[in-house]
Amino acid sequence: MWGPFEFRVQNEGNTPRNILEEIVWNKDVEVAKMRERKPLSSLKKSLENAPPTRDFLGALREANRRTGFPGLIAEVKKASPSRGILREDFDPVEIAKAYEKGGAACLSVLTDEKYFKGSFENLEAIRNAGVKCPLLCKEFVVEAWQIFYARVKGADAILLIAAVLPDLDIKYMTKICKMLGLTALVEVHDEREMDRVLAIEGVELIGINNRNLETFEVDISNTKRLLEGERGQLIRQKDIIVVGESGLFTPDDIAYVQEAGVKAVLVGESIVKQSDPGKGISGLFGKDISL
Ligand SMILES: O=C(O)c1ccccc1NCC(=O)[C@H](O)[C@H](O)COP(=O)(O)O
């Protein structure tokens, strides 16, 4: 069992070395406060009133089968540390509905407030507005409490980042997700993280992030590199669905990651910035995929 050795614990006086470390240190404090207000025992009671979960993996598979393109996870994102504000007139429910109409299989909703200007209210509002696409809670999970919270707020899936979590946590959190009916999207960026995650039993959905979360560098050939040779073979053997994430702007980009072996893509910037984000999807795929 291995872990993200690059990470240091926050100590008095030291400063974060990169944005991911900073986000995680802040998240630790934020979650501790939230947990104090709503302890796990009370969250567990709220589960009784949570809406049923929808099949995130099934929706991706079905979209891939129906369109012949990778299933789209369209991201509802107002801002990011690397790009700043992406959209001033940001109405999460309107954007979610436009994505659904435009052919998205699933949606990814940023819930981090400090760095992405997202919120759990956005997630809840989209769920309550009757959007049928299954929803990914796009968070920086540092403890299991957050998984229960996401489920209560209407998520169908949640992100677990290998650069943030040690293997044992991923294993344990994947089990918690299954118990709650959530899909875990386990995100990797390099070969070492991919090998760690491939050794963890029960992982069904892996995201390859083309963005280095420490430097912000984006390179879509990252997806191809991580799917080459024995890794690609093992992924096919295990029937794991791979999601190509970040930096996808054109039909050529989609074709490139599809050729590399992905069955799904996660896209934010290139579609959320369009005046009609639904039409942005047709531009991204070079075709109307809603039909
Ligand atoms: O995007 C950032 O600046 C960022 C910084 C630190 C941690 C995560 C970050 N982004 C999350 C993502 O990877 C993207 O939101 C997602 O993959 C969509 O990417 P894009 O299509 O390029 O907007």
The ligand as an SDF file (V2000), in Angstrom:
LIG
                    3D

 23 23  0  0  0  0  0  0  0  0999 V2000
   -8.6740   23.7420  -12.9610 O   0  0  0  0  0  0  0  0  0  0  0  0
   -7.9220   24.0920  -12.0440 C   0  0  0  0  0  0  0  0  0  0  0  0
   -7.3560   25.1900  -12.0130 O   0  0  0  0  0  0  0  0  0  0  0  0
   -7.6680   23.1650  -10.8850 C   0  0  0  0  0  0  0  0  0  0  0  0
   -6.7500   23.5190   -9.9060 C   0  0  0  0  0  0  0  0  0  0  0  0
   -6.5210   22.6880   -8.8170 C   0  0  0  0  0  0  0  0  0  0  0  0
   -7.2250   21.5060   -8.6900 C   0  0  0  0  0  0  0  0  0  0  0  0
   -8.1590   21.1550   -9.6610 C   0  0  0  0  0  0  0  0  0  0  0  0
   -8.3700   21.9630  -10.7470 C   0  0  0  0  0  0  0  0  0  0  0  0
   -9.2990   21.6530  -11.7260 N   0  0  0  0  0  0  0  0  0  0  0  0
  -10.2010   20.5570  -11.6910 C   0  0  0  0  0  0  0  0  0  0  0  0
  -10.2360   19.9110  -13.0190 C   0  0  0  0  0  0  0  0  0  0  0  0
   -9.4190   19.0830  -13.2250 O   0  0  0  0  0  0  0  0  0  0  0  0
  -11.1770   20.4320  -14.0750 C   0  0  0  0  0  0  0  0  0  0  0  0
  -12.1900   21.2050  -13.5060 O   0  0  0  0  0  0  0  0  0  0  0  0
  -11.8590   19.3880  -14.9810 C   0  0  0  0  0  0  0  0  0  0  0  0
  -11.0710   18.3060  -15.2970 O   0  0  0  0  0  0  0  0  0  0  0  0
  -12.3480   20.0790  -16.2690 C   0  0  0  0  0  0  0  0  0  0  0  0
  -11.2560   20.6630  -16.9330 O   0  0  0  0  0  0  0  0  0  0  0  0
  -11.4390   21.7230  -18.1180 P   0  0  0  0  0  0  0  0  0  0  0  0
  -12.2780   21.0730  -19.1930 O   0  0  0  0  0  0  0  0  0  0  0  0
  -10.0620   22.0030  -18.6220 O   0  0  0  0  0  0  0  0  0  0  0  0
  -12.1130   22.9170  -17.5530 O   0  0  0  0  0  0  0  0  0  0  0  0
  1  2  2  0
  2  3  1  0
  2  4  1  0
  4  5  1  0
  4  9  2  0
  5  6  2  0
  6  7  1  0
  7  8  2  0
  8  9  1  0
  9 10  1  0
 10 11  1  0
 11 12  1  0
 12 13  2  0
 12 14  1  0
 14 15  1  0
 14 16  1  0
 16 17  1  0
 16 18  1  0
 18 19  1  0
 19 20  1  0
 20 21  2  0
 20 22  1  0
 20 23  1  0
M  END
$$$$
